[in-house]
């Protein structure tokens, strides 16, 4: 959440900066000093890079640890959008880096917008896609975290409009600034041709040679930047493929054995071992509360452990922290965090599967024996 929050704030600053395009390109450049400029130097530049690498690493780890790709709509969108961010964003990041550190100039927003709108419109379209994908990914992550807070009902009245307003303003500002640079290009084309300079043939030849050398240097640096982009994309693709491959190998090894699961006041199922108890409920279409969608934060998926053969391992730090925060006894476990090995287990679901965030903080639970219904639609949180 910390690395994601840093990235989300950076994206918000970037979008708010572009929203000044509703005024003018000069306004976008002026706002850069306060919104995006601080992220390119010390200390925020290194902080941003570390947050990006940490978040990427944790995201790949989460994919590796996922026992099933059957997931909620929220999780599906967040997974796909998260995987798309790097391919969509890498050319922009490397391009800015190459311009600043290889070619030796800091491109202004007027130069960048002219490039996006006139010289390489496909890159401009890519930036629009990055806005949609990255903002959507970050918003789902922040929503998953904030909706569990007791104050969310009040904050949501302000957060929901902002989540929609910020990217809309950025896209409208992008279009407004684009119209301005297009108009500038048209005006420059219609302007009278400049009077040729009065210079000797030797001076003209020297000028042309210098311009050709400069163009050759720039093309060489751009070729280097392109190689960097493809290297990053190839490395990223390898990491993703290796992650999914390692996950498949882990699951294949874990699921060679069978597990018998008996739900108190519910069915008894016989399945392959290797899934968490929450994933087993989902795979069997059994209603099971999970407001945080299996992240071990809310505790709504908690179950009473009646019997387990062999015994379950001790709670990991995530599960232990949530159980301690909620003051739950040793026979209560989180279904999203426990992965029974081959054998048998008997459990009781304790929370109503349709519990809402508001009810989470009014203790709508029945810890004394009443059980959720065994019919109806599966929990969709």
N, C-alpha and C positions, 0 to 999 in steps of 0.2 A: 504493500500500500504506500510506503514511503517513496520508493522509486517511481511508482505510478503517479503519485501526487506531484512530484517534481516535473515529470514529463507532461502532465495535464496542465500544470500552471504555465509551462513553456509554450504549449500549443495555444492556450488561451491568450497569452501575450502576443503571439504571432498573429492570431486572428483579429484581436483588437487593434493591432497595428495596421493591418490591412483594411479594417473598417474605416480608417481615416481617408481612404480613397473616395469616400462619399463627398469629401471636401475638395481634395486635389492631391496630385502626386507629391507636391511639395509638403503637404500636411502629413502624408505617409512617412516621408523622409524625416520630418521634424519629430514625429512621434517615435521613430526608431531609436532615438537617443534614450528614451525612457522605457520602452517596451521590449524590443528585441536586442538592442545594443548590449545591455549588460550580460546577455547570455553568450556573447562571443569572446569575452575576456575573463580575467580572474576576478573573483573565484568561481563565478557561475558556469563558465565554460567547462572546466574539469568536472564540476558537480553534475552537469547535464550529461556528459559523456559516461561517467560512472553509473548514473541512474539508468541510462539507456542500456548499457551492457548488463547491469544487474537485472533489470526488468526482463530483458531478452532471455537471459540465462534461467531465471525463475519461471518464465513462460514455457520454455522447452522442458524444464523439469516437471512442470505441472502436466504437460502432455505425456511425458514418460510415465508418470504415476497414475494417469487416468486409466481405469480398468475397463471402461466401455466408452464408445463414441456415441452411444445413445444418450442424449442430453437435452436440456430445456432449450427453447428458442433463444433465450438470452445468452446461454453459454455457447450455442452454435454460432451466433453472430459475433460474439466476442472472440471466439477461437479463430474463425476465418479472418476477421478484420485484423486481429493481432498478427497473423501470419502474413498478411498483405502489406503491413506498414513498411517493413524494411525494403522490399522490392520497389515500392512506389516512392520512397523517400530518398533512397541512396544516391540517385543521380543528382538530386538537388543539393544534398549535403556535400558531396564530393565536388560538384561544380563550384559552389561558393568557396570551399576550401582551396581548390585549385586556382581560382581567380585571385584569392588573397595571398596565398603563400607560394604559388608557382609562377604565375604571371606577374604578380606584384602590384595589384590594385584592388581596392575595396569597392565592389560594385554597388552603386546606389540603387534605390528602388526604381528610379526611372530607367536605368539600364536593364535591370532584371525584368521589369514589366514590358519594356519594349521587346526584349528577347522572347518572353512568353507569348505576347500577343501578335508579333509580326514576324520574328525570325524563326521561332520553333513553337508554333501553336500546340503541337502535340505535348510539349512539356507543360504548357499552360493547362491543358486538360488533365495532365497527370497531377498537377498541383491541386486542382479542384477535387480529384479523387482522393488525394491524400487528406485534404480537409475533412471530407465526409467520413473516410475510413478511420483515421486516427481519432477524430473527435467522437465518433460513435463508440469506438473501442474504449476510450478513456471514460466516456460518460457512463457506460454500462458498469465499468469497474467502480467508479465513484458511487453510483447508485446502489450497487450491491453492498457497499460498505456503509453508506450513510443511512440507508433505509432501516437499518437495525437500531439506530439511535432513537432514544425516547423523544428527542426534539425534532425528529424528521417531519412529522406532520406539519409543524409550523414552518420549518425551513423550506419544505417542498413548494410552498406557495411562491417563493422567490426563485428557487433553484430551477424548477421546470421551465418557466419562461426564459431564464438566462441561457439554459442549455440549447434552446431553439434560437434565441435572439442572436447570440454571439456568432455562430457560423453563418447565419443569414446575413448579418451586417457585413461580415468579412467577404462573403461572396458578392454582395451588392457593391461593396467598396472596390473589390477586384475588377468588377465590370466597369465601374465608374472611372477608375484609374486607367483601365485599358482603353476606354473611349478617348481619354485625354492624350495618351501616347500615340494612338492612331491619328488623332487630329493633328498632333505635332508633326508626324511623319508626312501627312498629306500637305501641310503648310510648307514644310521644307522642300517637298518635291515641286510645289507650285512657285516657289520663290525664284527670282532671277538667278541665273547661273553666275557664280563669282567670276570676277575679272581675272584672267590668267596672270600669274605673277611674272614680273619681268626679271628673268634670271637666265644665266648663261646655260649653254648645253651641258657643260661640266657640272654645274650646280644641280641642274634638273636630273642628270644621271645619278649624281650622288644621293639626291633625295629619293629617287626610285629604288636605288639599291638598299638604302636604309629601311624603306618601307617594306621591301621584299624580305629583308633579313628579319625584321620585326614580325612579319606575318609567318615566316618559317618557324621562328621561336614559339610563337603563340600556338601554331598547329602542333608542334612537337609536345608542348605542355598539355594541350587538349587531348592528344593521343595518349599521353601518360595518364591523364584523368580518366579516360575511357577504359584503360586497362585496369585501373584501380576499381572502377565501378563493376566491371565484369568479374574481377577477383572477389570482391565483396559478395556479389550475387551468387557466384559459384560456391564460396565458402558457406554462405547462409543456406543454400539449397542442400549442401552436404550435411550440415548440422540438422536440418529438418528431417531429411531422409534417415539419417542415423538415429535420430530420436524416435521416429515412428518404428524403425526396424528394431531398436533395442526394446521398445515397449512391446512389440509383437512377440519377441523372443521371451521376454519376462512372462507375459501372459500364457504363452504356450507351455512354459515350464510349470507355471502355477496351476494350470487348469487340467492337468492330466488326472487329477484326483476328483472325487465327488464329495459334495457337501449336502447334508440333510438339514433343512431349516424348518422349524416348527414355529408358527406365529400363534401365540396365545390368543384365543378368540378369533383365529384366522386359519388359513390353510397350512398344509405341510407340503414343502416342495423339495425336490431333489435336483440339484444343479451342479455344474462344474464349480470347483473352488477357484478363488482368485479375485472375486468382486467384493466390494464393501457391502455391508448390510443395507445401506441406502440404495446402492446400485442394484442389489438383488430385488428389493421392493419395486424399483422402477422397471426392471426387466420382466417382473411378474405382473406388472400393472396393478400393484397394490398401493393404495393411498398411504403416503408417508410424508409428514410435515418436513420441510427443509427450506426455510426462508432465505438462508444464505447460499442455497444451491450447493451444499456439500463442501463448504470451506471451513467448517468447524468453528464458526464465529457465533452463531445464534443459539445453538443448543436445542432447537426445536425438533431435531430428528432423534432426540434421545430415546433410548429404549431401556427397559429393565431386563438385565441378563438373568434368566432363570436357570439355565444349564448350558454348559459348553464342554464338549469333549473332542479334542484336547482343550485345556484352558486357554483363554485369550491372553495375548501379551499385555503388559502394563500400558496405560495410556501414554501416547507420545506427548511432547511439550504442548502442541496445539490443543489436543483434546484435554490434557490435564489442566491447562489454563482456563478453558471454558467451564469445565466441571467444577473447578474451584471457585470461579466467579459466581456461578449459579448456586453454589452450596449443595451440590448433589452427592448422594451417598456412593459407596464403593460398588454397589450393584447396578448403578446407572452408567451407561456408556453412550457415546455418540455413534449413531449408525453410519455416519458418513466417514468416520475415521477408523473403524475396526474392520479388518479383513480376515474372516475366519479361515483357517486352513481346513484341510480335508477332515471330515468327521461329522459331528452333529451339533446343533445349537438350537436352543429354545429361547425366544425373546418375547417381550410385550411392548408394543408401541404405546407411548404415553401421551403424545400430543395429538390434538385433532388435526387431521391432514389439511384442512382449509383455514388454519389459523392465519390471521393477518398481522401485519407489522404493528398496528395499533394494539391489537390484542396481546401481542408479545409482552408488552409492558404493563398489561393489566392481569397477567398471570392466568390466562385462560388455558389451564391445563388440568388434568385429572390424575394426580400422582398417587391416588389412594386406591386404585383398582379398576375404575371405570376405563373403558377402552374405546378407541375410535372405531367407527363403523368399518366393516369389511367390504362395503360396496360403494359404488360411486366412482368419480373420476380420480385419477392419480393426482397427487399434489404436483403443482406446476411451478413451484418456486425454484 
